[in-house]
Amino acid sequence: MTEGWLSEARREFHASVLDGILTRSDKGIPSNADKSSQVSVAIADGILHRIGAAKTSAKLPGQTAGANFEQVCATFVEVCFERLTHLRPGQFAVKKGGDISEYDQYSHLDELASIAKSNKEFATALGSDYLISPDIVVIREPEADSVINSPTQLVDEQTARLTSLRVVNSTQPILHASLSCKWTLRSDRAQNARSEGLNLVRNRKGRLPHIAAITAEPTPGRIASLALGTGDIDCVYHFALYELRSALVELEREDALELLDTMVEGKRLRDISDLPLDLVI
């Protein structure tokens, strides 16, 4: 069977991760492993052995590794989305960061922020949890009527005067997806991603964007802290799910393998290669 383009894109994604983010220490410990956990080191080593050779260098500081991982993930999503225009036509763009109030469904948050600045009591009651800056966003630009009407006359000046898809109604981009990137996972980082997801759900006016997380965490137990449960994020995407499962089989980690399969079968965990196609739904 002919290899699919996504398989090639996935290999290039891994090559980018191996170019300075995923490295080995001088003791051979992968940089996404918890060096204090033999299980974490063994699983991370098994994944790394399967995706390619890593450089030997000092582990990057956490924030640097996280920012670099975000950039690699953003590039992967952008390159893939450009190949999928036949499945999801429109003017889409992939960006790093940005305040959600820039986008149509959350533009009202700007007004709340302005009120909070001028009223301390209101600011105290409101808090600041709604002020979210996603790691990666996929946005859609509103369309001109000439584009909407290109196959046939669909809209006019009398109807469809509130939809955000028409540029005559709104020029603000529409938030199509919010992606949280977690190079590794500890319980606090998992809860941070969950909180961001819940705030995106609660504070929107209009269509809910895709809400997903991407991680390179090697241990299923820690992945489960983010993946299990529903309501706050759509799904967690692992940077090397196939290699992770293969490593667990080789290591005979039956308990971890059962947990991993539970997350996969329960539609809570998927591979990075699934993400672009899920985003066009």
C-alpha positions in Angstrom: 0.0 0.0 0.0 1.3 3.5 -0.9 2.4 5.5 2.1 0.2 8.4 3.0 1.5 12.0 3.1 0.6 12.2 6.8 3.1 9.4 7.6 5.8 11.6 5.9 4.7 14.7 7.8 4.7 12.7 11.1 8.4 11.6 10.4 9.3 15.3 9.7 7.6 16.3 12.9 9.6 13.8 14.9 12.8 14.9 13.2 12.0 18.5 14.3 11.5 17.3 17.9 14.8 15.5 17.7 16.6 18.6 16.6 17.3 19.9 20.0 14.1 19.4 22.0 14.2 15.6 22.7 17.8 14.9 23.6 19.7 12.5 25.8 21.8 13.5 28.8 25.4 12.3 29.1 23.9 9.4 31.2 21.5 8.5 28.3 18.3 9.8 29.9 15.8 11.2 27.4 14.9 14.8 28.1 11.1 14.1 28.3 11.6 11.5 31.1 11.4 12.0 34.8 14.9 11.0 35.8 13.8 10.1 39.3 11.4 7.4 37.9 12.9 4.3 36.4 9.6 3.5 34.7 9.5 7.0 33.1 13.1 6.7 31.9 12.5 3.2 30.5 9.3 4.2 28.6 10.9 7.4 27.2 13.9 5.4 26.1 11.7 2.9 24.3 9.9 5.7 22.5 13.1 7.5 21.5 14.7 4.3 20.3 11.7 3.9 17.8 11.5 7.4 16.5 15.2 8.1 15.8 18.6 9.1 17.2 18.8 11.9 19.7 21.6 14.3 20.3 23.5 14.1 23.5 23.2 17.5 25.2 22.1 19.2 28.4 18.4 19.2 29.0 16.7 22.4 28.0 15.1 24.6 30.7 11.4 23.7 31.0 10.1 26.9 29.6 12.5 26.7 26.6 11.6 23.1 25.8 7.9 23.9 26.1 8.1 26.9 23.8 10.1 25.0 21.2 7.7 22.1 21.4 4.8 24.6 20.8 6.5 25.9 17.7 7.1 22.4 16.2 3.5 21.5 16.9 2.2 24.7 15.4 4.3 24.1 12.2 3.0 20.6 12.0 -0.6 21.7 12.2 -0.1 24.5 9.8 1.6 22.3 7.1 -1.1 19.6 7.5 -4.0 22.1 7.4 -2.7 23.5 4.1 -3.0 19.9 2.6 -6.6 19.5 3.8 -8.3 22.5 2.2 -10.4 20.1 0.0 -11.9 18.8 3.3 -12.3 22.1 5.0 -12.4 25.1 2.6 -11.9 28.6 4.0 -9.3 31.1 5.0 -7.5 29.4 8.0 -4.4 30.4 9.8 -2.3 28.8 12.6 -0.8 31.1 15.2 1.1 30.8 18.5 -0.3 32.5 21.5 -2.7 35.5 21.4 -5.4 36.7 23.7 -8.8 34.9 23.1 -10.6 38.3 23.2 -9.1 38.9 19.7 -11.6 36.3 18.3 -15.3 36.6 17.6 -16.7 34.2 20.2 -14.7 35.9 23.0 -14.6 39.5 21.9 -16.9 40.5 24.8 -14.1 39.7 27.3 -12.3 42.9 26.2 -15.2 44.9 27.6 -15.2 42.9 30.8 -11.5 43.6 31.2 -12.1 47.3 30.7 -14.8 47.3 33.4 -12.6 45.4 35.8 -9.8 47.9 35.4 -12.1 50.7 36.5 -14.0 48.8 39.2 -12.0 47.0 41.9 -15.1 45.3 43.4 -16.1 44.0 40.0 -12.5 42.8 39.3 -12.4 40.9 42.6 -15.7 39.2 41.9 -14.8 38.4 38.3 -11.3 37.2 38.9 -8.9 36.7 35.9 -9.4 33.1 35.0 -11.2 34.1 31.8 -8.1 35.8 30.4 -6.7 32.9 28.4 -3.8 32.9 26.0 -3.7 29.5 24.2 -0.4 28.0 23.2 -1.6 27.5 19.6 -4.8 28.7 17.8 -6.3 27.9 14.5 -8.4 30.8 13.3 -10.8 31.3 10.4 -11.3 34.6 8.7 -14.8 35.8 7.8 -15.7 35.4 4.1 -16.7 38.1 1.7 -20.2 37.8 0.1 -18.6 37.3 -3.3 -17.0 34.0 -2.0 -20.1 32.8 -0.2 -22.2 33.5 -3.3 -19.6 32.1 -5.8 -21.6 28.8 -6.6 -25.0 30.5 -6.4 -26.7 33.5 -4.7 -26.8 32.4 -1.1 -26.9 35.6 0.9 -28.2 39.1 0.4 -28.7 42.3 2.4 -31.9 41.2 4.0 -31.0 37.9 5.7 -28.1 36.2 7.5 -27.2 39.6 9.0 -25.9 38.1 12.3 -23.7 35.2 11.4 -20.0 35.8 12.0 -18.9 34.0 8.8 -19.9 37.1 6.7 -17.3 39.8 6.7 -20.1 42.4 6.3 -21.3 41.4 9.7 -18.0 41.0 11.5 -14.3 41.4 10.6 -13.0 39.5 13.7 -11.5 36.1 13.1 -13.3 33.1 14.4 -11.5 30.8 16.8 -11.6 27.4 15.2 -9.3 25.6 17.6 -7.3 26.1 20.8 -4.4 23.8 21.4 -2.5 23.4 24.6 1.0 22.0 24.4 2.6 20.2 27.3 6.1 18.8 26.7 5.7 16.7 29.9 2.9 16.4 32.4 2.8 16.9 36.1 -0.5 17.1 37.9 -0.4 20.9 38.1 0.2 21.2 34.4 -2.7 18.9 33.6 -5.1 20.9 35.7 -3.9 24.1 34.0 -4.9 22.7 30.6 -8.3 21.6 32.0 -9.0 25.0 33.5 -8.2 26.7 30.2 -10.6 24.3 28.4 -13.4 24.9 30.9 -13.0 28.6 30.6 -13.2 28.4 26.8 -16.4 26.5 27.2 -18.0 28.8 29.8 -17.0 32.2 28.4 -17.8 31.8 24.7 -20.6 33.5 22.9 -21.2 31.4 19.8 -19.6 28.3 18.4 -17.3 26.3 20.7 -13.8 25.9 19.2 -12.0 22.6 19.1 -10.1 22.3 22.5 -7.3 19.8 22.5 -3.9 19.1 24.2 -0.7 17.8 22.7 2.0 16.1 24.9 5.2 14.2 24.8 4.8 12.8 28.3 6.0 9.1 28.3 4.0 7.7 31.3 0.3 6.7 30.8 -0.5 7.5 34.4 0.4 11.1 34.0 -1.3 11.3 30.6 -4.4 10.0 32.2 -4.4 13.0 34.6 -5.3 15.1 31.6 -7.0 12.6 29.2 -9.5 10.9 31.5 -12.8 12.7 32.0 -14.9 14.7 29.6 -16.3 18.2 29.2 -13.1 20.3 29.3 -11.1 19.1 26.3 -12.0 17.2 23.2 -9.0 14.9 23.3 -5.3 14.5 24.1 -2.9 13.9 21.3 0.4 12.1 21.9 3.5 13.0 19.9 4.3 9.3 19.4 1.4 7.1 20.4 2.3 4.1 18.3 5.8 4.1 19.6 4.6 4.5 23.2 2.4 1.5 23.0 5.1 -0.6 21.3 7.5 0.4 24.1 5.0 -0.7 26.8 4.5 -4.0 25.1 8.3 -4.6 25.0 8.7 -3.6 28.6 5.8 -5.8 29.6 4.1 -3.0 31.5 0.7 -4.6 31.5 -0.9 -2.1 33.9 0.3 0.9 32.0 -0.7 -0.8 28.7 -4.2 -1.4 30.0 -4.6 2.2 31.0 -3.3 3.4 27.6 -5.7 1.2 25.8 -8.5 2.4 28.0 -7.8 6.0 27.0 -7.5 5.1 23.3 -10.6 3.0 23.2 -12.5 5.6 25.2 -11.7 8.2 22.6 -9.6 10.3 25.1 -6.2 9.8 23.5 -5.0 9.8 19.9 -1.8 10.1 17.9 -0.5 13.4 16.6 -1.3 12.3 13.1 -5.0 12.2 14.0 -5.1 15.8 15.0 -5.1 17.5 11.6 -8.0 15.4 10.4 -9.9 15.9 13.6 -9.5 19.6 13.3 -11.3 19.7 9.9 -14.5 18.1 11.3 
